[in-house]
Amino acid sequence: NLSFTEPWLGGKKPTSLSVSLYKSISSNGQSDEQREAIEITGLTIGLGKRLKYPDDYFTLYNGLNFQQYKLINSQSFFSFRNGFSNNVNYNIKVGRNSTDQIIFPRRGSNFSLSLKVTPPYSMFDGIDDYSSVSDQEKYSWIEYYKWKFKSSWFSAFTDKLVLNTRIEMGLLGAYNNDLGVAPFERFYVGGDGMSGMGYQFDGRELISLRGYGNNTLSPQTGATIYNKYTTELRYAISLNPGSTVYALGFLEAGNTWDKFDNFNPFGVKRSAGFGVRIMLPMIGMMGLDYGWGLDEIPTNPDANGGQFHFSIGQQF
């Protein structure tokens, strides 16, 4: 993994340029022709800029991304064992952040709306009947569009007691109904949102929902639509810049769907619980939560109930 960031491109305006090149190889370690391996090569070029309109809190990000998946005798969740898949996409994101601080915000809000798109290859690939085409050929060039929206509000009752409410949702769509939605870039909801962080071969997004097992609110192949609602009441135990600590109680709800026709923003699985966050300068934000899933999952009776969840990093 090789990355470069220039936070002040040109030296006059707060414009950032980032370049990242990476390659990963996951294999069973065998060196013969029957070895199993997945190789991922990627390149990302991004340009971020602070806007002056509608106000100084707005930012704009544009990025070009390339990923190539190479499968060798793969036994994983891919629908083919050998071959290549290429993911070339453009990402645009508009955000607004007016929070008063990063670690323990008391006031302000944070919003973002993003769109990731690939070229519509199926419009000019010359294939009329995809039922007679192999999955390797069908997904040699992955096509999709992906919308995501996130929002977070902070309201202070006192300097130490803060209410945080969050809403987020995502939609993965297809240009061609005959081809369908690609088995890449899908949403997996449930648990701590960290399970398999190093094994996201298919570009999946892991969405936490405390009180349920990891990924238990999504089908095995992932979901194309999700939404999530969160309310947290936070109380600061220590606001020392070297070690900030706060406790929280939460109510949370979310769910996934495979088709827009089935989407119901109120048909969600609920949970409640409490936790603690500790900010350590050399590590970052660490969290431990205990959540209780209030709704059963018909296909997985053990998914809800009392669950401990560990997290690393500051959430949106």
N, C-alpha and C positions, 0 to 999 in steps of 0.2 A: 504494500500500500504506500503510495507516494502522493502527497498533497501539498499544495501551495496556496496561500491566501495573501492578497494585498488589500488591507482594510481601507486604504485611502488612495484609490487609483486616481492619478492625475494631480493629487495634492491640493485640490481646491474645494471639492465637494465630497461629502461622506459616501463615496461609491466603492464597493468592495468587489474584487475579482477573486474567484476561487477555481482551482483546477485540481482534480483528483484522478489518479490512475491506480487501478488495483487489479489483482489476480488472485484467485483462491482455488485450491485444489483439495478436494475431499475424496479420499480413497480408502479402500480396505487394506492398503499396504502391499498388496501383491504386485510383482513386477512382470508377471506373464501376460499373455494375451487375454486371459479370462478375468483380469482384474476389473473391479468395479470402481468407477470414478465419476465425479462431477467437477468440471472446471468452469469457473466463471471469470470472465475478463470484462472490465468496465472502465469507462472514461466519462467524467462529468466536468462540464465547464459552466460556471454560474456567475451572474452579475447582479449584485444587489445595490439598491439606491434608496436613499431617503427622499421622500417627496415633500413639496411645500404646499400642495393642494390636495385635498381640502384644508388640511392643517399639517403642522410639522410632525405629527405622530404617525403619519402614514409611511409605509415602505413598499417597495416593489422589487420582486425578484424574478429573474429570467434564467432558465437553465436548459442546457442541452445534455442529454444523457444517452450513453450507448452501453448495452450489456449483451454479452454473448454467452450462452449456456452450451457447453459441450458435454454430452452424455456418453459414457462408455459402459456398456453392460449394466446400466442403472436398474436397481430394484426398488427405487424410491417411489414417491408419489407422482412422478411424471407419467404421462400416458404413453410414452415410448421409451425404449431402452437405449437406443443408439442414435446419435445425430446431433444437430445444432438447432438452437432457437436464438433469434436476434431480437433485441428490444431497443428500438431507437425512438426516443420521445422528447418532446418539448414540454417544459414545466413553467408555468407562470403563477405567481402568488402575490396577492395584495394583502397587506396586513396593517393593523393599527394597534399600537401599544401605548397606553397612557398611564400604566401603573406607576406608583410612586417609588417602588424599589423592586429588586429582583427576588431576594431570598424570602422576605415576609411582607408581601404587598398588603397595604391596608385600603387603598383607594385606587380607582381607575378601572380600566378594562383592557382586554386583549382580544382582538378579532383577527381571523385570517380566512381567506377564500382562495383556494388553489385549483388549478386545472392542469392535468397532465394528458397529453394527446400524442398518438402515433400517427404516421401517415395511413390512409385507408387503402392498404395494399390490395384488398379484395376487389377494389373497383377496377384494377388493371392487371390482375394475375391470370386472367383468361380461364378461370375455373367456374363452371356453371353448376356442377353437382359435387358438393363437398362430402356427400355420403360415400363416394367411391374413392376418396383421397385419404391416404394414411395420415395419422396425427403428426408425424414428423414433418411431412410436407405442408400440412394444414397450418402448423404453428412455426414454420421456419422463420417467418417474419411476423411477430406478434402485433396485433392491432387492437386498440381499445381507446376509450376516453375515460377519465377518472376525475370526478369532482370531490372536493373535501371542504368542509366548513367547520371551524372551531371558534368558540367564544367563551370568554371568562370574565366575570364581574367580581369586584371586591367592594365590600361595604363594611366600614369600621363602626362598631358599637363603642369601643374604647380603644386605646392604643394597643391593648393586648388581645382584644376579642374581635375577630373578623369573620364575616360571612363571605364565603366564596361559592358562586354558582357557575356551572359550566354546561354547555351544550355542544355536542359535536355530531357530525353525520358524514357519511360518504356514499358515493355511488360509482360503480364500475359498469360501463356500458359498452355496447358493440355497435359498429357501423352497419354490419351485415347480419340480419337475423338468421340467414341460412348457415352462416359460419358460427354464430353464437358468441358468447363472451369467452374470452381466452382463459385458460386455467392458471393464469399468472396475475400478480398484483391484487389478490383477493384479500378480504377482511376476515380475521379470526378474533372473536370476542370472548372474553371470559378470563378470570384469574388475575395474575399480576402483570400481564402484558410483556413478560420477559422470557417465557419459556421458548427455548429454541432460538435465542437471539443470534447465536452463531451459525444457525442452520436454515436461514431464510433463503433457500435456493431459488424459490420461485417468486421472489419479490413480495411476499406476503406481508401484510401489516397486522401486527398484534395489538389489539385494543384491550386494555385492562377493564375488568368489571369485578370488583371485589365481592366475595361471598359465593363465588362459583369456581369450579375447577377450570384450569387453563384450557381455553379454546372450546369450552363445552357449549357455548351458545351459537356455534357455527357448525355447519356440516363438515364432514371430513375433507371435502374438496374446497372449502372456503365459501364465503358469502359475497354477493355483489352489492348489497346494500346494508348499511348499519346505521343506528343512531344510539346516542347515549346521553343521559342527563345525570348531573352530579350536584349535590348540595353539601358543602362542608362548613362546619363551624370550628374555627381554629382559635386556640388560646396559646399565646406565647409564654413559655416557661422561662426562657433565657433569650435575650436579644443581643448577647455578646457577639460582636462581629467575627470573633474567632471560633465561636461554637454556638450557633443559633439552634434552639430547641423549641418545638411547639407540639402540643397535643391537638387532636382533632376528633370530631364525630362526624359521620357521613351518612347520607341517604343516596342511593345510586340506582339507576335503572337503565336498561338497554336491551337491544335485540338485533338479530340479523334476518335478512330475507334474500331469497334467490331470484325473485322477480319483482319488478315495480308494481305489477298488478296485485301482489300480495302485501305490499308495504302498508303498515299501520303504525304511525308514530306513537300511538298510545298502547300498542300491543307489546309491552316490554316486560322483562324480568327484573324484579326489584330486589334490593339488598340494603342492609344497614350494618353499621359497625363503628369501630373507633380505631385510632392509631396514633403514632408518634413520628415526627420527622426530626432528624438531626443533621445539621450542616457542618461538615468537617472540611477545612480548607484544602487538605491534601487529597481528599476523596470525592467531595461533593455532597449532594443531598442523599441521605439514606433514610428509608422508611420501613416501618413495620406496621401492618394493619391486621385486624381481626374482623372479618366480615361474615354475615349470615345471609345466605340466599333465601329469600322469602317465597319464591315460586319454584315449583318442581319443573324439571325438564323431562318431558314424556319419554324421550329416547335414551335418557341417562339418569336414572333415579338417584344416583350417588353424586350428581353434579353440584347440588346445593347443600346447604347446611353450614356448620362452622368451618371457616377456612382462615388460615394464617397466610399473609402475603408479604413478601419482601420486595422492596423496590430500590432502585438506584437512579438518581437523576431528578432534575426539577421537571415537574409536569406542567403542561401549558395552562 
